Amino acid sequence: MVDEELHFKTVLRRKNAANEELYNLVKTHMIHGPCRFANRSSPCMKDGKCSKYFPKQFQPETIVDQDGFPVYRRRDNGHTVLKNGIQVDNRNVVPYNAKLLTKYQAHINMEWCNQRTSIKYLFKYINKGYDRITAAIVPNDDGTSNQPQNIDEIKQYIDCRYVSPSEAFWRIFSFP
């Protein structure tokens, strides 16, 4: 289940530790921005607009638009939080999963995918660029010789490429 808004009322009514922790985690990790007019130098700003399309519009219930993308419920309940000196409301909350947010205590964007184009989107990150490592070849030092050795740093380091199992499968079967 994707929770897309801060649960201010729940936290304020029920003073138990779990809700208080979730409220603070959302406040800390899941508020986008502020950007646009409040902060034009934000990293998400491209051509004067937020590249992540924040702030979102208020929405009474979750729906799927004509392109198959979910438009999550965002209540206009008047609750705000202060982020970087600017008041933001539910329109700036990034979709999240309460269990994952509580477990990992980090920014985890949770969205619902239901399109065939989602497969391309998901695998784009698996095959995005080549994973590279730098390996060092060093002689086994058994401590028997105290003679200084000439070290050729260029020969010692080899620039390598790691091919993951999914990428190897993709290439072996010659998928475009």
Secondary structure by P-SEA (a helix, b strand, c coil): ccccccaaaaaaacccaaaaaaaaaaacccccccccccccccccccccccccccccccccbbbbccccccccbbbcccbbbbcccccccccccccccaaaaaacccbbbbbbbcccaaaaaaacccccccbbbbbbbbccccccccccccccccccccbbbbbcaaaaaaaaaccc
